[in-house]
Amino acid sequence: MLRVIATLLVAATLGACSAFAPKLETPTVMLVSAEMLSGDMFSQQFRVRVRVENPNDRALPIKKIDYELYLEGDSFSEGVSAAPFTVPAKDASEFDLIVKTNFVSSIGRLLSRLNDSRSAIRYDFIGKLDVDISMLPAMPFKGGGTVELRRK
């Protein structure tokens, strides 16, 4: 009986904690640009400019972003952002991700896009924002659209 009461108390306490967690809208996360810095047949390095738009009335201190990036439907990269940053209330912040990838199957298609005057490519960017606010769980996001792919 004591175990049942203890379990119920723990569940009630955890439920009360989640009731106190701030209610925030998930920011919009999108790619601004993608630039190939270097590469050969076996590995490539890109600079990907990311924009995070905060619709909330309070600043969001982002500890990290865990992400997966897909270009033209192909898995391109996954990883974690390098440094924490803050997105001001009702504003946006941008930062660069240096992405290393070693894809062979789709490199030809992407390189042909670099030589094309219309170098916009379709992307999907999914993951979660780890926000440095007490009792706030990671905020999942999913963004997509087109981004210009350039060669340095």
C-alpha positions as CSV (number, residue, x, y, z in Angstrom):
1,M,0.0,0.0,0.0
2,L,2.9,2.3,0.8
3,R,4.4,1.8,-2.6
4,V,1.1,2.7,-4.3
5,I,0.8,5.9,-2.3
6,A,4.5,6.8,-3.1
7,T,4.0,6.1,-6.8
8,L,0.9,8.3,-6.8
9,L,2.7,11.1,-5.0
10,V,5.6,11.0,-7.5
11,A,3.2,11.1,-10.5
12,A,1.3,14.0,-9.0
13,T,4.5,15.9,-8.3
14,L,5.7,15.4,-11.9
15,G,2.3,16.4,-13.3
16,A,2.5,19.6,-11.2
17,C,6.0,20.4,-12.5
18,S,4.8,20.2,-16.1
19,A,1.9,22.5,-15.2
20,F,4.4,25.2,-14.2
21,A,6.5,24.8,-17.4
22,P,6.2,27.9,-19.6
23,K,3.9,27.6,-22.6
24,L,5.9,28.8,-25.6
25,E,5.3,28.5,-29.4
26,T,7.9,26.6,-31.3
27,P,10.2,29.0,-33.3
28,T,10.4,28.7,-37.1
29,V,13.7,27.3,-38.2
30,M,14.8,27.7,-41.9
31,L,17.8,27.7,-44.1
32,V,18.9,31.0,-45.6
33,S,21.8,29.8,-47.8
34,A,24.1,26.8,-48.4
35,E,27.6,27.2,-49.8
36,M,30.0,24.5,-50.8
37,L,33.4,25.4,-49.2
38,S,35.4,22.4,-50.4
39,G,34.9,18.9,-51.7
40,D,35.8,16.0,-53.7
41,M,34.2,12.7,-54.6
42,F,34.4,11.3,-51.1
43,S,33.8,14.3,-48.7
44,Q,32.4,17.8,-48.9
45,Q,32.3,20.7,-46.5
46,F,29.4,23.2,-46.6
47,R,28.5,26.4,-44.8
48,V,24.8,26.4,-44.1
49,R,23.2,29.6,-42.8
50,V,20.3,29.0,-40.4
51,R,17.6,31.5,-39.3
52,V,15.6,31.0,-36.1
53,E,12.5,33.2,-35.7
54,N,11.0,33.5,-32.2
55,P,7.2,34.2,-32.1
56,N,7.2,34.5,-28.3
57,D,7.2,37.5,-26.0
58,R,10.3,36.3,-24.2
59,A,13.9,35.7,-25.4
60,L,14.8,32.1,-26.0
61,P,18.3,31.0,-24.9
62,I,19.1,28.0,-27.2
63,K,21.7,25.6,-25.8
64,K,21.9,23.6,-29.0
65,I,20.0,22.4,-32.0
66,D,20.0,18.7,-32.9
67,Y,19.2,18.4,-36.6
68,E,18.8,16.3,-39.7
69,L,19.1,18.0,-43.1
70,Y,17.8,16.6,-46.3
71,L,18.5,18.1,-49.7
72,E,16.5,17.1,-52.7
73,G,15.0,14.3,-50.6
74,D,18.4,12.7,-49.8
75,S,19.8,12.6,-46.3
76,F,22.5,15.2,-46.4
77,S,23.7,15.8,-42.8
78,E,22.9,15.4,-39.2
79,G,24.5,16.9,-36.1
80,V,24.4,19.4,-33.3
81,S,25.0,23.2,-33.5
82,A,28.3,24.3,-32.2
83,A,27.6,27.1,-29.8
84,P,24.6,28.4,-27.7
85,F,22.8,31.6,-28.8
86,T,19.8,33.6,-27.8
87,V,16.9,34.6,-30.0
88,P,15.3,37.9,-28.9
89,A,11.6,38.1,-28.2
90,K,9.5,38.6,-31.4
91,D,12.8,38.6,-33.4
92,A,15.2,36.3,-35.2
93,S,18.8,35.2,-35.1
94,E,21.0,33.6,-37.7
95,F,24.1,31.5,-37.4
96,D,26.3,29.3,-39.6
97,L,26.6,25.5,-39.4
98,I,29.8,24.0,-40.9
99,V,28.5,20.7,-42.3
100,K,30.8,17.9,-43.4
101,T,29.3,15.1,-45.4
102,N,30.5,12.1,-47.3
103,F,27.7,11.3,-49.8
104,V,28.6,9.8,-53.1
105,S,25.1,8.8,-54.5
106,S,23.7,12.4,-54.8
107,I,26.9,14.4,-55.3
108,G,26.5,14.4,-59.0
109,R,23.0,15.8,-58.8
110,L,24.0,18.5,-56.4
111,L,27.2,19.4,-58.3
112,S,25.1,19.7,-61.5
113,R,22.9,22.2,-59.6
114,L,26.0,24.3,-58.7
115,N,26.7,24.6,-62.5
116,D,23.1,25.6,-63.3
117,S,22.1,29.2,-63.1
118,R,18.9,28.2,-61.2
119,S,20.7,26.6,-58.2
120,A,17.7,26.6,-55.8
121,I,17.3,23.2,-54.2
122,R,14.6,21.7,-52.0
123,Y,15.4,21.1,-48.4
124,D,13.8,19.6,-45.3
125,F,15.3,20.6,-41.9
126,I,14.0,18.7,-38.8
127,G,15.2,18.4,-35.2
128,K,14.8,19.8,-31.8
129,L,15.7,23.0,-30.0
130,D,17.2,22.5,-26.6
131,V,16.1,25.7,-24.8
132,D,17.8,26.8,-21.6
133,I,14.6,27.5,-19.7
134,S,13.8,25.5,-16.5
135,M,11.3,22.7,-16.9
136,L,10.9,23.3,-20.7
137,P,11.4,20.2,-22.7
138,A,13.2,20.2,-26.1
139,M,11.1,21.8,-28.8
140,P,10.7,19.8,-32.0
141,F,10.7,21.6,-35.3
142,K,10.3,20.8,-39.0
143,G,11.1,23.3,-41.7
144,G,11.4,23.1,-45.4
145,G,11.5,25.0,-48.6
146,T,14.1,25.9,-51.1
147,V,17.6,27.4,-50.6
148,E,20.2,28.6,-53.1
149,L,23.2,26.4,-53.3
150,R,26.4,28.2,-54.1
151,R,30.0,27.3,-54.6
152,K,32.7,29.3,-52.9
